[in-house]
Amino acid sequence: MPDSAASSSPAAATAIIGAGIGGIATAVRLAVAGHRVVVFEAQESFGGKMHQLELPGGYRFDGGPSLFTLPHLVDDLFRLAGRDPRDYFRYQRLDPITEYFFADGTRLTAWADEEKFAREIEAKLGTPAADVLAFLARSGRAYEATAGTFLQKSLHKAGTYLSPEVLKALAALPQLGLTSTMHQRHQAAFSDPRLVQLFDRFATYNGSDPYQAPATLSMIPHLEHGIGAFYPEGGIYAIAQSLVRLAQELGVEFRYCEPVREILVSAGSRVTGLRTDQGSYQFDQVVSNMDVVPTYRHLLAAQPAPERTLAQPRSSSALIFYWGIGRRFPELGVHNIFFSEDYKREFEAIFREQTISADPTVYVNITSGHTPTDAPAGHENWFVMINVPHDQGQDWPALVVQTRAAVLRRLSQALGTDLAPLIRAEHVWDPPGIAARTSSFGGALYGSSSNNTLAAFLRHPNFSGRLKGLYFCGGSVHPGGGIPLCLLSAQIVSDLLKD
Ligand SMILES: Cc1cc2nc3c(=O)[nH]c(=O)nc-3n(C[C@H](O)[C@H](O)[C@H](O)COP(=O)(O)OP(=O)(O)OC[C@H]3O[C@@H](n4cnc5c(N)ncnc54)[C@H](O)[C@@H]3O)c2cc1C
């Protein structure tokens, strides 16, 4: 196919670099809009961070994301293509959502129903249910006031700022907490430090630090508690699988094991195609779903890069232990959080010292309760994750050994059993491994962090201001990382291309 892509077809020919969830969703949208779409993927299969893995003994894991919110954004893609989403992809609302284990031994269940959750908090922590409901309602109002504007439109087109809806959202910003941090907001709302810790954790949903991130991010709990957390039938990987099936039905071509080496640019600063080891291809547009930093550094090495944007601090990364566990733990659900004693110390370690604290909060995701084929009968598949800094050359082998011991100590103590002998299979994914598999700069999970007030405006736009025909989707650009925002980036790119 080299050198023939665009010329043989009257439809606009668009290349997408990367088959991450943002790239797949963009491919679907552009195919529906009549483009001829080719997706170039460096790996042997699709999904990027949203991949799956199997370990000996019959354990299957979702490799990356585990929490799924705003499922209608996936449904929208099937409907856009005139399909019934339920013919491709099914999911159920999770209830309970999360099992919390605090350092002092307190256990708390986050129920899907807000009132039931608030009553549980009153019973276990003593904070009046009315205070919890008032906080969640405020989180919902903040989300409703801003999400439509800040997440669903390009912030980098003058036209965005002309609509009355956007002006209203901008006017609402000061009351949403641009001058205080998330942690300060939660401290003002609750006197129980455990509840503050519980809501502070939502900063990690986009790889940020609650002690630095603006209070605006206190709207994140609304996604889970107001709208809901969901579990896709078959696990998270089913999202990518079902969308790739749709994309293929729409005629999208996926070229695996074909990393893009260069984005080709004409003398007039127009993108003309791309180059891989197999040759050069002409395209009318190129959409990069690859992290924006390596896109500039490696694929556009001869072009000036937006240095200020690329220098934004990175989000956190993750250290994940995938464990096949030879026993069932009925007290655990799909999402389980084992909090550390000193949350502040944990974030100082990640964001100031670029290391992992000795007592990190541990997240355990278990899908075999909902998808029994994910583990042999009587066993479980544990995805055990710690928030860690992005890779800056730390001694990861040493950090992995030290953190594995800390995690085993914490989990064994909380569950009252020695966990180590129950591990039947194991795989570890660390920040350098995440970077190597997905090209994400430093293995950061969500591109840049949201640790300052202007972070939303400092993310790279969904288009290049300098190179015509170059667009960007995925977690490293606007509106941000995480499955829902990557899906929204695809919507913004396809809207920009329509314009
Ligand atoms: C451990 C972990 C836990 C997470 N937890 C959650 C969660 O619970 N909920 C949530 O919503 N989100 C979560 N996330 C974040 C979420 O997974 C990501 O934001 C999202 O999947 C990123 O999608 P993307 O479109 O940016 O593409 P990516 O997944 O980053 O994929 C980019 C693709 O581009 C390909 N590529 C790179 N360079 C090239 C090249 N030169 N040529 C061709 N192809 C190339 C890569 O191989 C890759 O397939 C998590 C991520 C991780 C890693």
The ligand as an SDF file (V2000), in Angstrom:
LIG
                    3D

 53 58  0  0  0  0  0  0  0  0999 V2000
   -2.4730    0.6320   35.0640 C   0  0  0  0  0  0  0  0  0  0  0  0
   -3.4850    1.6040   34.5320 C   0  0  0  0  0  0  0  0  0  0  0  0
   -4.6610    1.8210   35.2150 C   0  0  0  0  0  0  0  0  0  0  0  0
   -5.6050    2.7180   34.7230 C   0  0  0  0  0  0  0  0  0  0  0  0
   -6.8070    2.8310   35.3600 N   0  0  0  0  0  0  0  0  0  0  0  0
   -7.8120    3.5100   34.7550 C   0  0  0  0  0  0  0  0  0  0  0  0
   -9.1480    3.3760   35.2130 C   0  0  0  0  0  0  0  0  0  0  0  0
   -9.4140    2.6360   36.1660 O   0  0  0  0  0  0  0  0  0  0  0  0
  -10.1180    4.0590   34.5660 N   0  0  0  0  0  0  0  0  0  0  0  0
   -9.8490    4.8390   33.4780 C   0  0  0  0  0  0  0  0  0  0  0  0
  -10.7910    5.4340   32.9090 O   0  0  0  0  0  0  0  0  0  0  0  0
   -8.5840    4.9650   33.0090 N   0  0  0  0  0  0  0  0  0  0  0  0
   -7.5710    4.3070   33.6040 C   0  0  0  0  0  0  0  0  0  0  0  0
   -6.3130    4.3420   33.0950 N   0  0  0  0  0  0  0  0  0  0  0  0
   -6.0170    5.2960   32.0130 C   0  0  0  0  0  0  0  0  0  0  0  0
   -6.5160    4.7920   30.6690 C   0  0  0  0  0  0  0  0  0  0  0  0
   -6.1590    3.4660   30.4970 O   0  0  0  0  0  0  0  0  0  0  0  0
   -5.8810    5.6290   29.5800 C   0  0  0  0  0  0  0  0  0  0  0  0
   -6.1320    7.0160   29.8120 O   0  0  0  0  0  0  0  0  0  0  0  0
   -6.3820    5.2740   28.2090 C   0  0  0  0  0  0  0  0  0  0  0  0
   -6.5580    3.8950   28.0150 O   0  0  0  0  0  0  0  0  0  0  0  0
   -5.3680    5.8410   27.2270 C   0  0  0  0  0  0  0  0  0  0  0  0
   -5.8260    5.6740   25.9150 O   0  0  0  0  0  0  0  0  0  0  0  0
   -5.1470    6.4400   24.7360 P   0  0  0  0  0  0  0  0  0  0  0  0
   -6.1790    6.6080   23.6820 O   0  0  0  0  0  0  0  0  0  0  0  0
   -4.4580    7.6500   25.2130 O   0  0  0  0  0  0  0  0  0  0  0  0
   -4.0700    5.4380   24.1320 O   0  0  0  0  0  0  0  0  0  0  0  0
   -2.9550    4.5090   24.8040 P   0  0  0  0  0  0  0  0  0  0  0  0
   -3.6160    3.4470   25.5910 O   0  0  0  0  0  0  0  0  0  0  0  0
   -1.8990    5.3220   25.4360 O   0  0  0  0  0  0  0  0  0  0  0  0
   -2.4030    3.8050   23.5010 O   0  0  0  0  0  0  0  0  0  0  0  0
   -1.5620    4.4520   22.5800 C   0  0  0  0  0  0  0  0  0  0  0  0
   -1.2970    3.4500   21.4680 C   0  0  0  0  0  0  0  0  0  0  0  0
   -0.4160    4.0510   20.5160 O   0  0  0  0  0  0  0  0  0  0  0  0
    0.5130    3.0570   20.1020 C   0  0  0  0  0  0  0  0  0  0  0  0
    1.6940    3.7460   19.5870 N   0  0  0  0  0  0  0  0  0  0  0  0
    2.5630    4.5100   20.2820 C   0  0  0  0  0  0  0  0  0  0  0  0
    3.5240    4.9720   19.4710 N   0  0  0  0  0  0  0  0  0  0  0  0
    3.2330    4.5170   18.2210 C   0  0  0  0  0  0  0  0  0  0  0  0
    3.8450    4.6710   16.9420 C   0  0  0  0  0  0  0  0  0  0  0  0
    4.9660    5.4020   16.7680 N   0  0  0  0  0  0  0  0  0  0  0  0
    3.2730    4.0510   15.8870 N   0  0  0  0  0  0  0  0  0  0  0  0
    2.1460    3.3100   16.0230 C   0  0  0  0  0  0  0  0  0  0  0  0
    1.5400    3.1300   17.2260 N   0  0  0  0  0  0  0  0  0  0  0  0
    2.0740    3.7200   18.2900 C   0  0  0  0  0  0  0  0  0  0  0  0
    0.7960    2.2790   21.3630 C   0  0  0  0  0  0  0  0  0  0  0  0
    1.3580    1.0170   21.0660 O   0  0  0  0  0  0  0  0  0  0  0  0
   -0.6070    2.1890   21.9680 C   0  0  0  0  0  0  0  0  0  0  0  0
   -1.3180    1.0620   21.4980 O   0  0  0  0  0  0  0  0  0  0  0  0
   -5.3450    3.4420   33.5420 C   0  0  0  0  0  0  0  0  0  0  0  0
   -4.1460    3.2250   32.8480 C   0  0  0  0  0  0  0  0  0  0  0  0
   -3.2390    2.2960   33.3220 C   0  0  0  0  0  0  0  0  0  0  0  0
   -1.9780    2.0250   32.5290 C   0  0  0  0  0  0  0  0  0  0  0  0
  1  2  1  0
  2  3  1  0
  2 52  2  0
  3  4  2  0
  4  5  1  0
  4 50  1  0
  5  6  2  0
  6  7  1  0
  6 13  1  0
  7  8  2  0
  7  9  1  0
  9 10  1  0
 10 11  2  0
 10 12  1  0
 12 13  2  0
 13 14  1  0
 14 15  1  0
 14 50  1  0
 15 16  1  0
 16 17  1  0
 16 18  1  0
 18 19  1  0
 18 20  1  0
 20 21  1  0
 20 22  1  0
 22 23  1  0
 23 24  1  0
 24 25  2  0
 24 26  1  0
 24 27  1  0
 27 28  1  0
 28 29  2  0
 28 30  1  0
 28 31  1  0
 31 32  1  0
 32 33  1  0
 33 34  1  0
 33 48  1  0
 34 35  1  0
 35 36  1  0
 35 46  1  0
 36 37  1  0
 36 45  1  0
 37 38  2  0
 38 39  1  0
 39 40  1  0
 39 45  2  0
 40 41  1  0
 40 42  2  0
 42 43  1  0
 43 44  2  0
 44 45  1  0
 46 47  1  0
 46 48  1  0
 48 49  1  0
 50 51  2  0
 51 52  1  0
 52 53  1  0
M  END
$$$$
